[in-house]
Amino acid sequence: MLTKTRLNDALVCDHLHFSYGYKSVLSDINLRIPAGAVVGLIGSNGAGKSTLLRCMAGLAVPHQGEVRLFDTPAMQIDDGIRERLGFVAQSPDLFPWMSVENHIRFIGQAYPKWRERRALELALRLRLPMGSGVSQLSGGDQQKLAVVLALAHQPDLVLLDEPVSNLDPMTRRDFMRSLFHNGQSIFASDLDDDHNEHNEPITLNYAPTIIISSHLLSDLERVVSHVAFMRSGAIQLFEEWDAVLDHMRLLPRSAELLPAALCVASNAQHHIIDLRTIAQSTALSEPQRQRINSLTRPIASLDELFVALNS
């Protein structure tokens, strides 16, 4: 039986399974993404991140289970729900014969609430050459254009699949800063007028729910509110990033103090433990808890957590 979506959930995955032929790609994915969260979707190549994002966007049909966007099954979304969604694929599907500016104007015809001035503003902010043909753009600029097309209608849910993978390090840093700096500033309008062409107030503090897949973990950890780690098509860990920093620790395996059932995950060198679980466990005595706490060390970065979960 599928779980009912909570009022503040933007997206829910319920027992999601997906296969290509006999190859299982997603296995029993269960996620609740709260509205306004910025979720880093992290995993090795082949972990299933892109497939999961496509299922979330309603572009791939799960074999079992269900994705719900704003309490609507992803495979049943109508135009009203679709207008609340922005999706950027790892390899954007763009029209190569169009100029950047014409591409923006053309896509805008599909969205009743499209804000053309906003789209052009975002394109200029990302330094896109407006008169250049899409076929002349670098891979990085094509990704930037795809982001503009996904954001101009101010979607409530934004799915980004490796949006900076084709950018050089300096451009990537600037792009991520512009995307998320100061409360997701790229999502706020800097237009001087008080109303758009639909005579609607311009939202200055627009903060959509964002799920972003990336291997560039040092970039992600500066902006995410939550992390979702995937391995072999399953979710290993879904947690608030601040909670990981505050409560999760690395415990040397050599200590041999902890039942496996109390570990979040383990690798050859360490157990990953949650101090909240340790504090509440009736299987441990107080001296054991104190000994465990004395041997643990904090998780310092997403890179360190990624290595610990995938070693």
C-alpha beads as a LAMMPS data file, in Angstrom:
LAMMPS data file: protein, C-alpha beads

311 atoms
310 bonds

1 atom types
1 bond types

-500.0 500.0 xlo xhi
-500.0 500.0 ylo yhi
-500.0 500.0 zlo zhi

Masses

1 110.0

Atoms # bond

1 1 1 0.000 0.000 0.000
2 1 1 1.426 3.365 -1.041
3 1 1 2.068 5.980 1.598
4 1 1 0.056 9.189 1.475
5 1 1 2.049 12.304 0.643
6 1 1 2.534 14.766 3.495
7 1 1 1.323 18.301 2.908
8 1 1 4.877 19.677 2.742
9 1 1 6.253 17.001 0.388
10 1 1 7.115 18.231 -3.101
11 1 1 8.020 14.754 -4.345
12 1 1 7.576 11.194 -3.071
13 1 1 9.071 7.941 -4.369
14 1 1 7.212 4.890 -3.055
15 1 1 8.866 1.466 -3.472
16 1 1 10.196 2.426 -6.892
17 1 1 11.679 -0.291 -9.122
18 1 1 13.008 0.083 -12.659
19 1 1 14.785 -2.358 -14.986
20 1 1 16.267 -2.376 -18.466
21 1 1 15.395 -5.868 -19.622
22 1 1 16.687 -8.219 -16.941
23 1 1 19.043 -5.605 -15.474
24 1 1 17.697 -3.938 -12.335
25 1 1 18.553 -0.227 -12.297
26 1 1 16.423 1.036 -9.390
27 1 1 15.551 -1.142 -6.405
28 1 1 12.889 -0.196 -3.847
29 1 1 13.539 3.557 -3.843
30 1 1 11.694 5.327 -1.030
31 1 1 12.119 9.085 -0.684
32 1 1 10.169 12.034 0.650
33 1 1 11.530 15.359 -0.575
34 1 1 10.208 18.276 1.504
35 1 1 9.184 21.451 -0.273
36 1 1 12.024 23.963 -0.471
37 1 1 14.799 21.387 -0.005
38 1 1 17.994 21.411 -2.068
39 1 1 18.910 17.737 -2.411
40 1 1 22.284 16.510 -3.636
41 1 1 21.782 13.187 -5.446
42 1 1 25.132 11.431 -5.201
43 1 1 26.519 8.125 -6.400
44 1 1 29.071 6.443 -8.644
45 1 1 28.580 6.103 -12.390
46 1 1 25.854 3.546 -13.017
47 1 1 24.283 3.971 -9.577
48 1 1 20.946 4.909 -11.173
49 1 1 20.865 8.677 -10.621
50 1 1 19.865 9.676 -14.155
51 1 1 17.205 6.977 -14.348
52 1 1 15.778 8.078 -11.011
53 1 1 15.604 11.697 -12.173
54 1 1 13.853 10.621 -15.377
55 1 1 11.306 8.675 -13.329
56 1 1 10.814 11.730 -11.134
57 1 1 10.178 13.854 -14.219
58 1 1 7.666 11.371 -15.637
59 1 1 9.968 10.542 -18.570
60 1 1 10.564 6.910 -17.584
61 1 1 7.899 4.477 -16.397
62 1 1 8.806 2.489 -13.251
63 1 1 8.040 -1.214 -13.344
64 1 1 6.837 -1.141 -9.761
65 1 1 6.015 1.590 -7.297
66 1 1 5.199 5.197 -7.973
67 1 1 6.547 8.727 -8.090
68 1 1 4.229 11.521 -6.991
69 1 1 4.761 15.203 -7.717
70 1 1 2.701 17.451 -5.474
71 1 1 0.569 14.403 -4.605
72 1 1 -0.062 13.592 -8.293
73 1 1 1.354 10.380 -9.847
74 1 1 4.185 11.346 -12.204
75 1 1 2.663 9.357 -15.066
76 1 1 -0.632 11.221 -14.684
77 1 1 0.536 14.807 -14.456
78 1 1 -1.436 17.320 -16.484
79 1 1 -0.262 20.586 -17.998
80 1 1 -0.868 22.397 -14.720
81 1 1 1.550 20.127 -12.825
82 1 1 3.987 20.018 -15.737
83 1 1 4.274 23.801 -15.609
84 1 1 5.487 23.458 -12.014
85 1 1 8.393 21.232 -13.110
86 1 1 11.778 22.155 -14.577
87 1 1 14.119 19.409 -15.818
88 1 1 17.673 19.603 -17.152
89 1 1 19.020 16.380 -18.658
90 1 1 22.712 15.508 -18.602
91 1 1 22.726 15.815 -22.408
92 1 1 20.223 18.593 -23.192
93 1 1 17.896 18.053 -26.151
94 1 1 18.066 21.421 -27.908
95 1 1 17.295 22.695 -31.408
96 1 1 20.718 23.183 -33.039
97 1 1 19.507 25.409 -35.906
98 1 1 18.089 28.107 -33.610
99 1 1 19.907 31.007 -32.032
100 1 1 19.996 31.201 -28.243
101 1 1 17.508 34.079 -28.195
102 1 1 15.106 32.439 -30.660
103 1 1 15.293 29.170 -28.737
104 1 1 14.240 30.960 -25.565
105 1 1 11.341 32.681 -27.346
106 1 1 10.240 29.437 -29.026
107 1 1 10.153 27.358 -25.838
108 1 1 8.287 30.140 -24.101
109 1 1 5.275 29.530 -26.340
110 1 1 4.658 26.223 -24.538
111 1 1 4.297 27.828 -21.102
112 1 1 1.340 30.116 -20.339
113 1 1 3.255 31.687 -17.442
114 1 1 6.573 31.958 -19.276
115 1 1 8.470 35.124 -18.383
116 1 1 10.500 36.027 -21.426
117 1 1 12.252 38.972 -19.839
118 1 1 13.217 36.746 -16.948
119 1 1 14.600 34.095 -19.328
120 1 1 16.636 36.655 -21.252
121 1 1 17.892 38.106 -17.977
122 1 1 19.043 34.675 -16.789
123 1 1 20.759 34.017 -20.117
124 1 1 22.679 37.281 -19.879
125 1 1 23.562 36.599 -16.254
126 1 1 25.050 33.279 -17.350
127 1 1 26.943 35.051 -20.185
128 1 1 25.233 33.187 -23.006
129 1 1 25.875 34.621 -26.512
130 1 1 22.304 35.484 -27.481
131 1 1 22.881 35.702 -31.245
132 1 1 24.907 32.501 -31.581
133 1 1 23.414 29.319 -32.972
134 1 1 22.901 26.498 -30.497
135 1 1 25.094 24.258 -32.679
136 1 1 27.952 26.727 -32.175
137 1 1 27.741 26.610 -28.382
138 1 1 30.180 24.684 -26.236
139 1 1 28.819 21.807 -24.191
140 1 1 28.934 24.018 -21.119
141 1 1 26.943 26.813 -22.769
142 1 1 24.371 24.298 -23.985
143 1 1 23.939 23.171 -20.379
144 1 1 23.523 26.798 -19.313
145 1 1 20.840 27.311 -21.963
146 1 1 19.028 24.188 -20.773
147 1 1 19.050 25.602 -17.232
148 1 1 17.572 28.894 -18.469
149 1 1 14.808 27.028 -20.317
150 1 1 14.050 24.988 -17.198
151 1 1 13.838 27.984 -14.858
152 1 1 12.179 30.806 -16.785
153 1 1 8.657 29.728 -15.852
154 1 1 9.584 29.620 -12.137
155 1 1 8.892 25.916 -11.529
156 1 1 8.240 24.711 -8.004
157 1 1 10.387 21.590 -8.557
158 1 1 13.712 21.659 -10.428
159 1 1 15.536 18.450 -11.422
160 1 1 19.154 18.942 -12.549
161 1 1 21.175 16.015 -13.926
162 1 1 24.896 16.894 -13.899
163 1 1 24.246 20.518 -14.935
164 1 1 27.910 21.559 -14.625
165 1 1 29.668 18.444 -15.947
166 1 1 30.845 20.184 -19.153
167 1 1 32.109 23.360 -17.503
168 1 1 35.732 24.135 -16.709
169 1 1 36.558 24.582 -12.994
170 1 1 36.428 28.401 -12.969
171 1 1 33.205 28.590 -14.974
172 1 1 31.708 25.811 -12.861
173 1 1 32.480 27.687 -9.672
174 1 1 30.949 30.901 -11.009
175 1 1 27.911 29.022 -12.298
176 1 1 27.261 27.272 -8.989
177 1 1 27.698 30.547 -7.124
178 1 1 25.207 32.282 -9.394
179 1 1 22.837 29.329 -9.148
180 1 1 22.683 29.141 -5.376
181 1 1 24.465 32.103 -3.785
182 1 1 22.467 34.075 -1.218
183 1 1 19.353 31.956 -1.133
184 1 1 19.309 30.673 -4.701
185 1 1 19.772 34.101 -6.261
186 1 1 19.448 32.890 -9.833
187 1 1 15.851 32.017 -9.017
188 1 1 15.045 35.567 -7.937
189 1 1 14.186 38.261 -10.448
190 1 1 16.170 41.484 -10.628
191 1 1 13.684 43.213 -12.918
192 1 1 12.944 46.789 -11.954
193 1 1 9.240 46.732 -12.705
194 1 1 6.784 45.403 -10.141
195 1 1 4.764 43.212 -12.494
196 1 1 5.407 40.915 -15.425
197 1 1 3.511 40.685 -18.677
198 1 1 0.712 38.763 -16.900
199 1 1 0.361 41.594 -14.354
200 1 1 1.541 39.207 -11.629
201 1 1 3.839 40.270 -8.777
202 1 1 7.434 39.215 -9.371
203 1 1 8.645 36.816 -6.696
204 1 1 11.912 38.102 -5.258
205 1 1 12.507 35.282 -2.768
206 1 1 11.635 32.362 -4.999
207 1 1 12.972 29.120 -3.505
208 1 1 11.930 25.990 -5.404
209 1 1 12.605 22.416 -4.405
210 1 1 15.802 21.342 -6.182
211 1 1 17.250 17.885 -6.774
212 1 1 20.708 18.103 -8.319
213 1 1 22.898 15.201 -9.384
214 1 1 26.621 15.875 -9.546
215 1 1 29.997 14.221 -9.025
216 1 1 31.452 17.577 -7.997
217 1 1 30.916 17.115 -4.298
218 1 1 32.864 20.111 -3.059
219 1 1 30.498 22.304 -5.084
220 1 1 27.414 20.513 -3.794
221 1 1 28.188 20.606 -0.096
222 1 1 28.102 24.407 -0.107
223 1 1 24.495 24.533 -1.308
224 1 1 22.578 21.390 -0.320
225 1 1 20.145 21.052 2.560
226 1 1 19.832 17.257 2.120
227 1 1 21.946 14.457 0.643
228 1 1 20.728 11.265 -1.017
229 1 1 23.413 8.632 -1.637
230 1 1 22.769 5.929 -4.230
231 1 1 24.610 2.666 -4.723
232 1 1 23.660 -0.117 -7.150
233 1 1 20.217 1.351 -7.717
234 1 1 19.294 1.740 -4.039
235 1 1 19.273 4.649 -1.603
236 1 1 21.979 4.071 1.008
237 1 1 21.380 7.259 2.939
238 1 1 18.942 10.166 2.826
239 1 1 19.503 12.803 5.465
240 1 1 19.778 16.515 6.103
241 1 1 23.377 17.543 5.487
242 1 1 23.537 19.436 8.776
243 1 1 22.377 16.272 10.567
244 1 1 25.190 14.307 8.903
245 1 1 27.721 16.825 10.169
246 1 1 26.165 16.987 13.645
247 1 1 25.310 13.349 14.317
248 1 1 27.136 10.944 11.990
249 1 1 30.593 9.679 12.812
250 1 1 33.274 7.314 11.528
251 1 1 34.187 4.477 13.892
252 1 1 37.244 2.299 13.143
253 1 1 36.211 -1.277 12.362
254 1 1 39.115 -2.497 14.443
255 1 1 37.260 -1.352 17.561
256 1 1 34.726 -4.195 17.125
257 1 1 32.364 -2.545 19.578
258 1 1 29.211 -2.220 17.546
259 1 1 26.579 -4.672 16.283
260 1 1 26.249 -4.408 12.500
261 1 1 22.544 -3.615 12.840
262 1 1 23.414 -0.296 14.494
263 1 1 25.617 0.887 11.615
264 1 1 24.393 3.175 8.857
265 1 1 26.982 1.583 6.553
266 1 1 30.436 0.017 6.712
267 1 1 33.558 -0.216 4.590
268 1 1 36.899 -1.946 5.038
269 1 1 38.188 0.680 7.477
270 1 1 35.178 2.247 9.171
271 1 1 31.623 1.921 10.337
272 1 1 29.410 4.940 9.714
273 1 1 27.283 5.454 12.800
274 1 1 24.536 7.837 13.864
275 1 1 25.042 9.101 17.406
276 1 1 21.276 9.440 17.808
277 1 1 20.865 5.706 17.174
278 1 1 23.701 4.876 19.558
279 1 1 22.166 7.023 22.304
280 1 1 18.777 5.322 21.971
281 1 1 19.960 1.720 21.592
282 1 1 19.075 -0.699 24.379
283 1 1 21.685 -3.139 23.051
284 1 1 24.533 -1.012 24.387
285 1 1 25.564 -0.260 27.940
286 1 1 26.552 3.235 28.975
287 1 1 30.269 2.314 29.179
288 1 1 30.019 0.920 25.627
289 1 1 28.444 4.147 24.402
290 1 1 31.156 6.208 26.028
291 1 1 33.855 4.005 24.521
292 1 1 32.291 4.271 21.059
293 1 1 31.988 8.046 21.331
294 1 1 35.639 8.335 22.352
295 1 1 36.809 6.484 19.229
296 1 1 34.686 8.211 16.606
297 1 1 35.536 11.215 14.483
298 1 1 33.253 13.576 12.561
299 1 1 32.613 13.328 8.840
300 1 1 34.373 16.343 7.389
301 1 1 33.007 16.550 3.849
302 1 1 30.770 15.018 1.208
303 1 1 33.889 13.566 -0.390
304 1 1 34.745 11.715 2.818
305 1 1 31.187 10.445 3.223
306 1 1 31.101 9.328 -0.420
307 1 1 34.318 7.327 0.005
308 1 1 33.053 5.802 3.244
309 1 1 29.780 4.717 1.633
310 1 1 31.357 3.336 -1.540
311 1 1 34.587 1.686 -0.364

Bonds

1 1 1 2
2 1 2 3
3 1 3 4
4 1 4 5
5 1 5 6
6 1 6 7
7 1 7 8
8 1 8 9
9 1 9 10
10 1 10 11
11 1 11 12
12 1 12 13
13 1 13 14
14 1 14 15
15 1 15 16
16 1 16 17
17 1 17 18
18 1 18 19
19 1 19 20
20 1 20 21
21 1 21 22
22 1 22 23
23 1 23 24
24 1 24 25
25 1 25 26
26 1 26 27
27 1 27 28
28 1 28 29
29 1 29 30
30 1 30 31
31 1 31 32
32 1 32 33
33 1 33 34
34 1 34 35
35 1 35 36
36 1 36 37
37 1 37 38
38 1 38 39
39 1 39 40
40 1 40 41
41 1 41 42
42 1 42 43
43 1 43 44
44 1 44 45
45 1 45 46
46 1 46 47
47 1 47 48
48 1 48 49
49 1 49 50
50 1 50 51
51 1 51 52
52 1 52 53
53 1 53 54
54 1 54 55
55 1 55 56
56 1 56 57
57 1 57 58
58 1 58 59
59 1 59 60
60 1 60 61
61 1 61 62
62 1 62 63
63 1 63 64
64 1 64 65
65 1 65 66
66 1 66 67
67 1 67 68
68 1 68 69
69 1 69 70
70 1 70 71
71 1 71 72
72 1 72 73
73 1 73 74
74 1 74 75
75 1 75 76
76 1 76 77
77 1 77 78
78 1 78 79
79 1 79 80
80 1 80 81
81 1 81 82
82 1 82 83
83 1 83 84
84 1 84 85
85 1 85 86
86 1 86 87
87 1 87 88
88 1 88 89
89 1 89 90
90 1 90 91
91 1 91 92
92 1 92 93
93 1 93 94
94 1 94 95
95 1 95 96
96 1 96 97
97 1 97 98
98 1 98 99
99 1 99 100
100 1 100 101
101 1 101 102
102 1 102 103
103 1 103 104
104 1 104 105
105 1 105 106
106 1 106 107
107 1 107 108
108 1 108 109
109 1 109 110
110 1 110 111
111 1 111 112
112 1 112 113
113 1 113 114
114 1 114 115
115 1 115 116
116 1 116 117
117 1 117 118
118 1 118 119
119 1 119 120
120 1 120 121
121 1 121 122
122 1 122 123
123 1 123 124
124 1 124 125
125 1 125 126
126 1 126 127
127 1 127 128
128 1 128 129
129 1 129 130
130 1 130 131
131 1 131 132
132 1 132 133
133 1 133 134
134 1 134 135
135 1 135 136
136 1 136 137
137 1 137 138
138 1 138 139
139 1 139 140
140 1 140 141
141 1 141 142
142 1 142 143
143 1 143 144
144 1 144 145
145 1 145 146
146 1 146 147
147 1 147 148
148 1 148 149
149 1 149 150
150 1 150 151
151 1 151 152
152 1 152 153
153 1 153 154
154 1 154 155
155 1 155 156
156 1 156 157
157 1 157 158
158 1 158 159
159 1 159 160
160 1 160 161
161 1 161 162
162 1 162 163
163 1 163 164
164 1 164 165
165 1 165 166
166 1 166 167
167 1 167 168
168 1 168 169
169 1 169 170
170 1 170 171
171 1 171 172
172 1 172 173
173 1 173 174
174 1 174 175
175 1 175 176
176 1 176 177
177 1 177 178
178 1 178 179
179 1 179 180
180 1 180 181
181 1 181 182
182 1 182 183
183 1 183 184
184 1 184 185
185 1 185 186
186 1 186 187
187 1 187 188
188 1 188 189
189 1 189 190
190 1 190 191
191 1 191 192
192 1 192 193
193 1 193 194
194 1 194 195
195 1 195 196
196 1 196 197
197 1 197 198
198 1 198 199
199 1 199 200
200 1 200 201
201 1 201 202
202 1 202 203
203 1 203 204
204 1 204 205
205 1 205 206
206 1 206 207
207 1 207 208
208 1 208 209
209 1 209 210
210 1 210 211
211 1 211 212
212 1 212 213
213 1 213 214
214 1 214 215
215 1 215 216
216 1 216 217
217 1 217 218
218 1 218 219
219 1 219 220
220 1 220 221
221 1 221 222
222 1 222 223
223 1 223 224
224 1 224 225
225 1 225 226
226 1 226 227
227 1 227 228
228 1 228 229
229 1 229 230
230 1 230 231
231 1 231 232
232 1 232 233
233 1 233 234
234 1 234 235
235 1 235 236
236 1 236 237
237 1 237 238
238 1 238 239
239 1 239 240
240 1 240 241
241 1 241 242
242 1 242 243
243 1 243 244
244 1 244 245
245 1 245 246
246 1 246 247
247 1 247 248
248 1 248 249
249 1 249 250
250 1 250 251
251 1 251 252
252 1 252 253
253 1 253 254
254 1 254 255
255 1 255 256
256 1 256 257
257 1 257 258
258 1 258 259
259 1 259 260
260 1 260 261
261 1 261 262
262 1 262 263
263 1 263 264
264 1 264 265
265 1 265 266
266 1 266 267
267 1 267 268
268 1 268 269
269 1 269 270
270 1 270 271
271 1 271 272
272 1 272 273
273 1 273 274
274 1 274 275
275 1 275 276
276 1 276 277
277 1 277 278
278 1 278 279
279 1 279 280
280 1 280 281
281 1 281 282
282 1 282 283
283 1 283 284
284 1 284 285
285 1 285 286
286 1 286 287
287 1 287 288
288 1 288 289
289 1 289 290
290 1 290 291
291 1 291 292
292 1 292 293
293 1 293 294
294 1 294 295
295 1 295 296
296 1 296 297
297 1 297 298
298 1 298 299
299 1 299 300
300 1 300 301
301 1 301 302
302 1 302 303
303 1 303 304
304 1 304 305
305 1 305 306
306 1 306 307
307 1 307 308
308 1 308 309
309 1 309 310
310 1 310 311
